[in-house]
Amino acid sequence: MIDTDSRSAPVLHRRTFFEAVRFAVVGLVNTAITLVLIYGLTALGLSYLMANAIGYAAGFVNSFVMNRQWTFRSSGHWGRQAVAFFLVFAVSYGVQFLALLAQTEWLGVPVWLAQGTSMVVYTGVNFLLNKIVTFRSV
């Protein structure tokens, strides 16, 4: 049950809302970087799986910097956050990769569409884990 009398609840919800909005903006930038690399490298003849890995790696670097500085405005220990961010990325990427394989190899979804829908899976897992693990408020 939600405590509607709590004075901190609206502030917490508002903060989470704006973090989610900023996370979405960072995500759009990362999506652009990732998709340009994935589709560009695929067009150049690289396998879609290798192009996927390279695209996500580039997005990873951009994502850590922008999310740490802007989305969550974190002043926590950089090294601990970098390690946690990497672990969250690895879990999120793994879930996304399994979704990609399931769609392309088992369900017959076209690769171009599966790349996009797998990103949605990645984004949800990534925001949740970064919010509660990497950049949690102390």
C-alpha positions as CSV (number, residue, x, y, z in Angstrom):
1,M,0.0,0.0,0.0
2,I,1.3,3.5,-0.8
3,D,1.4,6.0,2.0
4,T,-0.3,9.1,0.5
5,D,0.4,11.2,3.6
6,S,4.2,10.9,3.3
7,R,5.8,14.2,2.4
8,S,8.8,12.5,1.0
9,A,6.9,10.2,-1.4
10,P,6.0,13.0,-4.0
11,V,9.6,14.2,-4.0
12,L,10.9,10.7,-4.5
13,H,8.5,10.0,-7.3
14,R,9.2,13.4,-8.9
15,R,13.0,12.7,-8.7
16,T,12.5,9.2,-10.2
17,F,10.3,10.6,-12.9
18,F,13.0,13.2,-14.0
19,E,15.7,10.6,-13.7
20,A,13.7,8.4,-16.1
21,V,13.2,11.3,-18.5
22,R,16.9,12.1,-18.5
23,F,17.7,8.4,-18.8
24,A,15.4,8.3,-21.8
25,V,17.3,11.2,-23.4
26,V,20.6,9.6,-22.8
27,G,19.0,6.4,-24.2
28,L,18.1,8.2,-27.4
29,V,21.6,9.4,-27.8
30,N,22.9,5.9,-27.1
31,T,20.4,4.4,-29.5
32,A,21.5,6.7,-32.2
33,I,25.2,5.8,-31.6
34,T,24.4,2.1,-31.3
35,L,22.1,1.8,-34.3
36,V,24.4,3.8,-36.6
37,L,27.2,1.4,-35.7
38,I,25.1,-1.7,-35.9
39,Y,23.5,-0.9,-39.3
40,G,26.6,0.7,-40.7
41,L,28.9,-2.2,-39.8
42,T,26.3,-4.7,-41.0
43,A,26.1,-2.8,-44.3
44,L,29.9,-3.1,-44.6
45,G,29.6,-6.9,-44.3
46,L,30.3,-7.5,-40.6
47,S,28.0,-10.1,-39.0
48,Y,25.0,-8.8,-37.2
49,L,26.1,-10.3,-33.9
50,M,29.6,-8.7,-34.1
51,A,28.0,-5.4,-35.2
52,N,25.6,-5.6,-32.2
53,A,28.5,-6.1,-29.8
54,I,30.5,-3.2,-31.2
55,G,27.4,-0.9,-31.2
56,Y,26.6,-1.7,-27.6
57,A,30.2,-1.2,-26.5
58,A,30.3,2.3,-27.9
59,G,27.0,3.1,-26.3
60,F,28.3,1.8,-23.0
61,V,31.1,4.4,-22.7
62,N,28.7,7.2,-23.6
63,S,26.0,5.9,-21.3
64,F,28.2,5.7,-18.2
65,V,29.5,9.3,-18.5
66,M,26.1,10.8,-19.3
67,N,24.1,8.8,-16.7
68,R,26.6,9.4,-13.9
69,Q,26.9,13.1,-14.6
70,W,23.5,14.1,-15.8
71,T,20.8,11.4,-15.3
72,F,21.6,10.4,-11.7
73,R,23.9,13.4,-10.8
74,S,26.0,11.0,-8.8
75,S,29.0,12.0,-6.7
76,G,29.6,8.5,-5.5
77,H,32.9,6.6,-5.8
78,W,33.8,6.6,-9.6
79,G,35.6,3.3,-9.5
80,R,32.8,1.4,-7.6
81,Q,30.2,2.9,-9.9
82,A,32.2,2.0,-13.0
83,V,32.4,-1.7,-11.9
84,A,28.7,-1.8,-10.9
85,F,27.8,-0.1,-14.2
86,F,29.8,-2.7,-16.2
87,L,28.1,-5.5,-14.3
88,V,24.6,-4.0,-14.9
89,F,25.6,-3.5,-18.5
90,A,26.7,-7.1,-18.8
91,V,23.4,-8.4,-17.3
92,S,21.3,-6.0,-19.4
93,Y,23.2,-6.9,-22.5
94,G,22.9,-10.6,-21.8
95,V,19.2,-10.4,-21.5
96,Q,19.0,-8.3,-24.6
97,F,21.3,-10.7,-26.5
98,L,19.1,-13.6,-25.5
99,A,16.0,-11.7,-26.7
100,L,17.8,-11.0,-30.0
101,L,18.7,-14.6,-30.5
102,A,15.3,-15.9,-29.6
103,Q,13.6,-13.5,-32.0
104,T,16.0,-14.1,-34.9
105,E,16.9,-17.8,-34.5
106,W,13.7,-19.2,-33.1
107,L,10.8,-16.9,-34.0
108,G,12.0,-15.8,-37.4
109,V,11.7,-12.1,-36.7
110,P,13.7,-10.0,-39.2
111,V,17.1,-9.0,-37.8
112,W,16.4,-5.2,-38.3
113,L,13.2,-5.5,-36.2
114,A,14.7,-7.8,-33.6
115,Q,17.5,-5.3,-33.0
116,G,15.0,-2.6,-32.2
117,T,12.7,-4.7,-30.0
118,S,15.7,-6.1,-28.1
119,M,16.8,-2.6,-27.3
120,V,13.5,-2.0,-25.5
121,V,14.2,-5.0,-23.3
122,Y,17.7,-3.8,-22.6
123,T,16.5,-0.3,-21.7
124,G,14.0,-1.5,-19.1
125,V,16.5,-3.8,-17.4
126,N,19.3,-1.3,-17.5
127,F,17.3,1.6,-16.0
128,L,16.0,-0.5,-13.1
129,L,19.4,-2.0,-12.2
130,N,21.3,1.3,-12.5
131,K,18.7,3.1,-10.4
132,I,18.8,0.5,-7.6
133,V,22.4,-0.8,-7.8
134,T,24.9,1.5,-9.6
135,F,23.7,5.0,-8.7
136,R,21.5,4.3,-5.7
137,S,21.1,7.2,-3.3
138,V,22.9,6.5,-0.1
